[in-house]
Structures are given as structure tokens and as C-alpha cells.
Amino acid sequence: MKKEIKVHSLAETKMFASKLAPLLTPPDVITLEGDLGAGKTAFTQALAKALGIQRTVSSPTFTIMKQYEGNYPFNHLDVYRLAGSDEDLGWDEIFYGDAITVVEWAHLIEEDLPAERLEIRITRDGENRRTITLLPKGKRYEKLCGELQI
């Protein structure tokens, strides 16, 4: 069940993230795809804030993963630099542990991702307009998308 949301500003993207956050529990995994500047990190920052994380969330581009504490542990991965790598970084502990996990550029580690997850694609439709496409993988995420009030 694919779901599309049209947003017309950064504020609307953040509002969407804040509506998604209360539906998440560990070990939920969200994968984010979109071109540079599409809003992946802004979405993640708003999601983290809605999950009670007080620290500033920034892209973990050079460290691959950053962990935060809020209402739940929160993992933020940017796997862009892993393109072509076969390195196992302990994916099972990350994806099946006690945290909510967001993975940017997830297609680069497709074979390591859990089969069940919420894929989110952010597509630029103009300077401030975006289409956010939700692609739930598995019953848990189909139910979550059904509960999401937009």
C-alpha cells in the first residue's frame, strides 16, 4: 500500500515527521531515499525532535552512524560512503536492537536491510515542494501507514 504526501515547505515536511514519530517503537527501521538537498536530514531532525531527542541531530556522513537518547534510543545512519563495501558493521545489532533506526541512502546496503521496514522516498517537485512516498514493507508498516493521519 503505497502512500504519497505532497508538502509545500520545510515546515510541512517537519510536520509530517512529527505525525509519524508517535507511531514508532523499537526496533522500527525507516529507510530514506532522495537526491542531495531533498530533505532527508531535515526530516530526520524533525522525527528525532518528536521522539524527545534534545541534542542537535546532524548528518553522520563521516561517522556512518550517530546514536541519540530520547523517548527511545535512536540510530541515524548515512551509508553513502559505504557504496561498494561488503563490510558488515553489525547490522543485526543495529536493525534488531532496542532503537528506532533511520538509514539515509539505504539502497547502498539493500542486502543488509531487514525485509520489514518503512521506505520513504523524498522527491523534489520544485524549490520548496516535495512528494514524500511511503512504501511499507511488511504488515507492521502497512498498519502504521494506515494509522498515519495526514
C-alpha positions in Angstrom: 0.0 0.0 0.0 1.9 3.0 -1.3 1.0 6.4 0.1 2.0 9.8 -1.2 2.1 13.1 0.7 2.6 16.4 -1.1 4.4 19.0 1.0 4.9 22.6 0.1 7.5 23.7 2.6 10.2 22.6 5.0 7.6 23.2 7.8 5.2 20.7 6.3 8.0 18.1 5.9 8.7 18.6 9.6 5.0 18.4 10.5 4.8 15.1 8.6 7.8 13.7 10.6 6.2 14.8 13.9 3.0 12.9 13.0 4.9 9.7 12.2 7.0 9.7 15.3 4.3 8.7 17.9 3.6 5.6 15.8 7.2 4.3 16.0 8.6 1.9 18.5 11.9 -0.1 18.6 13.2 -1.8 16.5 11.4 0.1 13.7 13.5 0.8 10.7 12.9 3.7 8.3 14.9 4.0 5.1 15.2 7.3 3.4 16.0 7.9 -0.3 16.2 11.2 -2.2 18.6 13.4 -4.0 21.0 15.7 -2.2 19.0 18.5 -0.8 15.7 16.7 -1.0 15.2 17.0 2.8 16.3 13.6 4.2 18.3 15.1 7.1 15.6 17.8 7.8 13.0 15.0 8.0 15.3 13.0 10.4 15.9 16.0 12.6 12.2 16.7 13.0 11.5 13.0 13.6 14.2 12.9 16.3 12.8 16.0 18.0 9.3 14.5 18.0 10.9 11.4 19.7 12.2 13.5 22.5 15.8 13.9 21.5 17.2 17.1 22.8 20.6 17.1 21.1 21.1 18.5 17.7 20.8 15.8 15.1 23.2 16.3 12.2 24.1 14.1 9.2 26.5 11.3 10.2 28.2 11.4 6.8 31.8 11.0 8.1 30.9 8.6 11.0 28.3 6.5 9.3 26.1 6.3 12.5 25.2 8.5 15.3 23.2 7.4 18.3 20.9 9.5 20.4 18.8 9.1 23.5 15.2 10.3 23.7 11.9 8.5 24.4 13.7 5.6 22.8 17.3 5.1 21.6 17.6 6.5 18.1 20.1 5.5 15.4 20.8 7.8 12.5 22.8 6.2 9.7 24.1 7.8 6.5 25.6 4.9 4.4 26.5 7.0 1.4 30.2 6.3 2.0 29.6 2.5 2.1 28.9 2.3 -1.7 30.6 -0.8 -3.0 31.6 -2.0 0.5 31.0 -5.5 1.7 31.8 -4.6 5.3 29.4 -6.0 8.0 29.1 -3.3 10.6 26.9 -5.3 12.9 23.7 -4.7 11.1 21.7 -7.3 13.2 22.5 -5.4 16.4 21.6 -2.1 14.7 18.4 -3.2 13.0 17.0 -5.7 15.5 18.1 -3.9 18.8 16.3 -1.6 21.1 16.4 1.5 18.9 14.4 3.2 16.2 16.7 3.5 13.2 16.7 5.8 10.2 19.0 5.0 7.3 19.8 7.6 4.6 20.9 6.2 1.2 19.7 2.8 2.2 19.7 1.4 -1.3 23.5 1.1 -0.9 23.1 -1.6 1.8 19.9 -3.2 0.4 21.0 -6.7 1.0 21.7 -6.0 4.7 18.4 -4.2 5.4 15.6 -6.0 7.3 12.9 -7.3 5.0 10.3 -5.4 7.0 10.8 -1.7 7.1 9.2 1.6 6.1 10.8 3.0 2.9 10.4 6.7 2.5 11.3 8.5 -0.8 11.5 12.3 -0.9 11.3 13.7 -4.4 11.8 17.4 -5.3 8.9 18.9 -7.2 10.2 22.4 -7.1 12.2 24.7 -4.9 10.1 24.1 -1.8 7.7 21.4 -2.9 8.3 17.7 -2.2 6.5 14.4 -2.7 7.0 12.0 0.2 6.3 8.5 -0.8 5.8 5.8 1.8 6.4 2.2 0.8 5.7 -0.1 3.7 7.4 -3.4 3.7 5.6 -5.9 5.9 2.4 -6.0 7.9 3.7 -3.8 10.8 4.5 -0.9 8.4 1.3 -1.3 6.4 -0.7 -1.0 9.6 1.5 2.0 10.6 0.8 3.8 7.3 -2.9 3.1 7.7 -2.9 4.7 11.1 -1.0 7.8 9.9 -3.3 10.8 9.9 -2.2 13.3 7.2 
